[in-house]
Amino acid sequence: MKKLDGRVAMVTGASRGIGASVARALAGEGVRLALASRSGDDLGIEGAVARPCDVRDPASLGMLVAETVDRFGGIDILVVNAGVGAYGPFLDLPADQLEEMIDVNVKGAIYAVRAALPHLLRSDAADIVTIASEAGRRGLPYEAVYCSSKFAQVGLTRALDHELREHGVRCTNVCPGGVATDFAMGRGRTPDMPQLAGMMDPENVADVVMFVLTRPRNHRILEVALRPVTETSWG
C-alpha cells in the first residue's frame, strides 16, 4: 500500500524542473495535487488542480488553495519550490533581478505557507518541505542576493519547525547543490557550461522529498543537504 495514497499536496513552481519532478513523484504515490505555476501547466496529471499562480501575489495563492480545498477537502503537504536565480558580481546585478529574487524566493515562500497553513493545521499528517539550496547553507561567490534569499527560506522553515511541531506539522529544508535544469539560464548560467554535465537531475531531488514525506510520523527530518560528487565542498 502506498504510504501517501489519498493525501493532498500543493507544489509551487510545479511546471518544470524540480517542481515538476516532485509533482510526478507524488502523483505516482496516489497523492492528489494542486500545481501552482505561472503557466498553470497540469503536467498531464489526471485530476490535478492547476491554475496560473504567481507566488508574489497572495490573492493568487489564496484562490488556488480555495479551489484545492473545495475539490479535495483539505491540504496535507506543501512543497515550497518556486524560485528564481541570477549569478554574477554583486554590483553588476540588475536591480530588477535583485527584486525578483527577494519577491519570489522570500516573499513567495512566506505567502505560500500563510495560504496553506490553516488547512495543514487541520491535517492529521502535515508536512512543509522547502526546496532551498546549498546556497542557503553557505555563502557563495557571485551569488550574494541569491544566497540571501535562500538563507531566508532556510531560516523561515527552521523557525516554523519550532512553532508548528507541537501542532503535528513537520517542517523540512531540502538543500540541493547543482541541479541540471534551465534554472538561471541566461542569468549567470549558459547551456555550454561544463559544470552542468556533472550536476544532479531533478528526479534526484524529488527522491529526497519523497523520502522525507514517507518517514514515520514519530520523527521529522529538519534538513537534507545533497550535492553532486563533482561539486566543491565547503565545511
SEFIDREN-300972 format. One record per residue (C-alpha): x, y, z negated; residue in three letters. Coordinates in Angstrom, 1 decimal. Layout:
! SEFIDREN-300972
px:py:pz:residuo
X:Y:Z:ALA $
...
//
This chain:
! SEFIDREN-300972
px:py:pz:residuo
0.0:0.0:0.0:MET $
1.3:3.4:0.9:LYS $
2.2:5.5:-2.2:LYS $
0.9:8.8:-0.7:LEU $
-2.2:7.5:1.1:ASP $
-5.1:9.9:0.8:GLY $
-3.1:12.8:-0.6:ARG $
-3.3:16.2:0.9:VAL $
-0.2:18.2:1.8:ALA $
0.3:21.7:3.1:MET $
3.5:22.3:5.1:VAL $
4.7:25.8:6.1:THR $
6.8:26.2:9.2:GLY $
5.4:23.0:10.5:ALA $
5.6:23.4:14.2:SER $
9.2:22.4:14.8:ARG $
12.5:21.3:13.2:GLY $
12.4:20.1:9.6:ILE $
8.8:21.1:9.1:GLY $
7.6:19.0:12.0:ALA $
9.7:16.0:10.9:SER $
8.3:16.3:7.3:VAL $
4.7:16.6:8.6:ALA $
5.1:13.5:10.8:ARG $
6.6:11.5:8.0:ALA $
3.8:12.5:5.7:LEU $
1.2:11.6:8.3:ALA $
2.8:8.2:8.6:GLY $
2.2:7.6:4.9:GLU $
-1.5:8.4:5.3:GLY $
-1.3:12.0:4.0:VAL $
-3.9:14.4:5.2:ARG $
-2.3:17.6:6.4:LEU $
-2.6:21.3:6.6:ALA $
0.0:22.7:9.0:LEU $
1.0:26.4:8.8:ALA $
3.0:27.9:11.6:SER $
2.9:30.9:13.8:ARG $
1.9:28.8:16.8:SER $
-0.8:26.8:15.0:GLY $
0.5:23.6:16.6:ASP $
-1.2:20.4:15.2:ASP $
1.8:18.2:16.4:LEU $
-0.8:15.8:17.8:GLY $
-1.6:14.6:14.3:ILE $
-5.2:13.5:14.2:GLU $
-7.4:15.2:11.7:GLY $
-4.8:17.8:10.7:ALA $
-5.9:21.3:9.8:VAL $
-3.7:23.6:11.9:ALA $
-4.0:27.3:12.5:ARG $
-1.7:30.2:13.3:PRO $
-0.4:31.4:10.0:CYS $
2.2:33.9:9.1:ASP $
3.6:33.3:5.6:VAL $
4.3:37.0:5.3:ARG $
0.6:37.6:5.2:ASP $
-1.1:36.3:2.0:PRO $
-4.5:36.6:3.7:ALA $
-3.4:34.3:6.5:SER $
-2.2:31.7:3.9:LEU $
-5.4:32.1:2.0:GLY $
-7.5:31.2:5.0:MET $
-5.5:28.1:5.7:LEU $
-5.8:27.0:2.1:VAL $
-9.6:27.6:2.0:ALA $
-10.1:25.6:5.3:GLU $
-7.9:22.8:3.9:THR $
-9.8:22.6:0.6:VAL $
-13.1:22.7:2.4:ASP $
-12.1:19.9:4.7:ARG $
-10.2:17.6:2.2:PHE $
-11.4:18.7:-1.2:GLY $
-8.0:19.9:-2.6:GLY $
-4.3:20.1:-2.2:ILE $
-1.7:17.8:-3.8:ASP $
1.6:18.7:-2.1:ILE $
3.1:21.9:-0.9:LEU $
6.2:21.9:1.2:VAL $
7.7:25.3:1.5:VAL $
9.6:25.1:4.7:ASN $
9.0:28.3:6.8:ALA $
12.3:30.1:7.2:GLY $
14.4:32.3:9.4:VAL $
18.2:32.9:9.5:GLY $
20.8:35.2:11.1:ALA $
24.5:35.0:10.7:TYR $
27.3:37.5:11.1:GLY $
29.3:40.2:9.3:PRO $
27.2:41.9:6.7:PHE $
27.4:45.4:8.1:LEU $
26.6:44.2:11.6:ASP $
23.3:42.5:10.6:LEU $
20.4:44.3:12.3:PRO $
18.0:45.9:9.9:ALA $
15.0:44.1:11.4:ASP $
16.7:40.7:10.9:GLN $
17.5:41.6:7.3:LEU $
13.9:42.5:6.6:GLU $
12.6:39.4:8.3:GLU $
14.8:37.0:6.2:MET $
13.6:38.6:3.0:ILE $
10.0:38.7:4.1:ASP $
9.8:35.2:5.4:VAL $
12.1:33.3:3.1:ASN $
11.4:35.1:-0.1:VAL $
8.0:36.7:0.0:LYS $
6.7:33.9:2.2:GLY $
7.7:31.3:-0.3:ALA $
6.1:33.2:-3.1:ILE $
2.9:33.8:-1.2:TYR $
2.6:30.1:-0.2:ALA $
2.9:29.0:-3.8:VAL $
0.4:31.5:-5.0:ARG $
-2.1:30.5:-2.4:ALA $
-1.8:26.7:-3.0:ALA $
-1.1:26.7:-6.8:LEU $
-4.7:27.0:-8.1:PRO $
-5.5:23.8:-6.2:HIS $
-2.3:22.0:-7.1:LEU $
-3.1:22.6:-10.8:LEU $
-6.3:20.6:-10.2:ARG $
-4.5:17.6:-8.8:SER $
-3.5:14.7:-10.9:ASP $
-0.2:14.3:-9.0:ALA $
1.0:17.6:-7.6:ALA $
4.4:18.4:-6.1:ASP $
6.0:21.6:-4.8:ILE $
9.0:20.9:-2.6:VAL $
11.0:23.9:-1.4:THR $
13.3:23.4:1.6:ILE $
16.0:25.7:0.5:ALA $
19.6:25.3:1.7:SER $
23.2:24.7:0.7:GLU $
23.2:28.5:1.2:ALA $
21.0:28.7:-1.9:GLY $
23.7:27.0:-4.0:ARG $
26.9:28.6:-2.7:ARG $
27.8:32.0:-1.3:GLY $
28.9:31.5:2.3:LEU $
30.8:34.0:4.6:PRO $
28.8:35.8:7.2:TYR $
25.5:34.6:5.5:GLU $
25.1:37.2:2.8:ALA $
21.5:38.1:3.3:VAL $
20.5:34.5:4.2:TYR $
22.2:33.3:1.1:CYS $
20.4:35.9:-0.9:SER $
17.0:34.7:0.4:SER $
17.9:31.1:-0.2:LYS $
19.2:31.7:-3.8:PHE $
15.8:33.4:-4.4:ALA $
14.0:30.3:-3.2:GLN $
16.1:28.1:-5.5:VAL $
15.5:30.4:-8.4:GLY $
11.8:30.5:-7.8:LEU $
11.4:26.8:-7.7:THR $
13.7:26.3:-10.8:ARG $
11.6:28.8:-12.8:ALA $
8.3:27.2:-11.6:LEU $
9.6:23.9:-12.9:ASP $
9.7:25.3:-16.4:HIS $
6.3:26.8:-16.1:GLU $
4.4:24.1:-14.3:LEU $
5.9:20.8:-15.6:ARG $
3.6:20.7:-18.6:GLU $
0.7:21.0:-16.1:HIS $
1.8:18.0:-14.1:GLY $
3.2:19.9:-11.2:VAL $
6.7:18.7:-10.2:ARG $
9.0:21.3:-8.5:CYS $
12.0:20.3:-6.4:THR $
14.6:22.1:-4.3:ASN $
15.9:20.2:-1.3:VAL $
19.1:21.9:-0.2:CYS $
20.5:20.6:3.1:PRO $
23.7:21.7:4.8:GLY $
23.9:22.0:8.5:GLY $
20.9:20.6:10.4:VAL $
20.8:20.4:14.2:ALA $
17.7:22.4:15.2:THR $
17.1:25.6:17.1:ASP $
17.3:27.5:13.7:PHE $
19.1:30.8:14.1:ALA $
19.9:30.0:17.7:MET $
21.0:33.3:19.3:GLY $
21.4:34.9:15.9:ARG $
24.8:33.5:14.9:GLY $
24.3:30.0:16.4:ARG $
24.7:29.0:20.0:THR $
23.9:25.7:21.8:PRO $
27.6:25.1:22.6:ASP $
28.8:25.3:19.0:MET $
30.9:22.2:18.4:PRO $
29.7:22.0:14.8:GLN $
26.2:21.1:16.0:LEU $
27.3:17.7:17.1:ALA $
28.2:16.6:13.5:GLY $
25.1:18.1:11.8:MET $
22.2:16.1:10.4:MET $
18.9:15.5:12.1:ASP $
15.6:17.0:10.8:PRO $
14.5:13.4:10.1:GLU $
17.3:13.1:7.6:ASN $
15.9:15.9:5.5:VAL $
12.4:14.5:5.9:ALA $
13.6:11.2:4.5:ASP $
14.8:13.0:1.4:VAL $
11.5:14.8:1.0:VAL $
9.6:11.5:1.2:MET $
12.0:10.0:-1.4:PHE $
11.3:12.9:-3.8:VAL $
7.5:12.7:-3.3:LEU $
7.3:8.9:-3.9:THR $
9.2:8.8:-7.2:ARG $
7.1:7.5:-10.2:PRO $
5.2:10.3:-11.9:ARG $
7.1:9.9:-15.2:ASN $
10.1:11.8:-13.8:HIS $
11.0:14.6:-11.5:ARG $
13.9:15.4:-9.2:ILE $
14.9:19.0:-9.7:LEU $
17.4:19.4:-6.8:GLU $
18.8:17.3:-4.0:VAL $
21.8:18.6:-2.1:ALA $
22.9:16.9:1.1:LEU $
25.5:17.8:3.8:ARG $
27.0:16.3:6.9:PRO $
30.2:14.4:6.4:VAL $
31.9:16.8:8.8:THR $
30.9:19.9:6.8:GLU $
33.3:21.5:4.4:THR $
32.6:21.0:0.7:SER $
32.5:23.7:-1.9:TRP $
32.8:22.7:-5.5:GLY $
//
